[in-house]
Amino acid sequence: AYGQQCPKAAGIIHLGATSCYVGDNTDVIIMTEALQLVKNKLVNVIDELAKFAMKYKDLPTLAFTHFQPAQP
């Protein structure tokens, strides 16, 4: 791929380099893109949870202590 982009350097472009140089960079790009996807979904979930909390903020609910209903 690099040799096609720079034909004059095709014969020497891989001298001293390993395939991990290419792989390491692509891993970072993939992780960055994945993190952006997760971040966007997390922001949406937080927004929906906030709307839900505001909608039901005045609704009385039963509390639990150690997985047992609390006394009034």
C-alpha positions in Angstrom: 0.0 0.0 0.0 2.8 2.4 0.9 4.8 1.4 -2.2 1.8 2.3 -4.4 1.6 5.8 -2.8 5.3 6.4 -3.2 6.7 4.3 -6.0 10.2 5.7 -5.8 10.5 4.5 -2.2 8.9 1.1 -2.8 12.2 -0.8 -2.7 13.3 0.6 0.7 10.1 1.6 2.4 10.0 -1.5 4.6 13.6 -1.7 5.5 14.0 -1.5 9.3 10.2 -1.5 9.8 8.0 -4.2 11.1 4.3 -4.9 10.4 3.5 -3.8 13.9 4.2 -0.1 12.9 1.2 -0.3 10.6 -0.9 -2.4 13.0 -0.3 -0.3 16.0 -1.5 2.9 14.2 -4.6 1.2 12.9 -5.4 -0.2 16.3 -5.3 3.4 17.7 -7.6 4.6 14.9 -10.1 1.8 15.5 -10.1 2.3 19.3 -10.6 6.1 18.8 -13.6 5.5 16.5 -15.0 2.9 18.8 -14.7 5.2 21.8 -16.5 7.9 19.9 -19.4 5.5 19.2 -19.6 4.4 22.9 -19.4 8.1 24.0 -22.3 9.1 21.8 -24.4 6.2 23.0 -23.5 6.9 26.6 -24.5 10.6 26.2 -27.8 9.6 24.8 -28.5 7.1 27.6 -27.7 9.7 30.2 -30.0 12.2 28.5 -32.9 9.7 28.4 -32.3 8.8 32.1 -32.3 12.5 33.1 -35.7 12.9 31.2 -37.1 9.8 33.0 -35.9 11.1 36.4 -37.5 14.5 35.8 -40.8 13.0 34.7 -41.1 10.8 37.8 -39.3 13.0 40.4 -42.5 13.6 42.4 -43.6 9.9 42.4 -43.2 8.4 45.9 -41.3 5.1 45.9 -40.6 2.4 48.4 -36.9 2.4 49.6 -35.0 -0.8 50.2 -32.3 -1.5 52.8 -30.2 -4.7 52.3 -32.8 -5.8 49.7 -35.6 -5.5 52.2 -38.4 -2.9 52.1 -37.7 0.0 54.4 -40.1 0.9 57.1 -42.2 4.1 56.6 
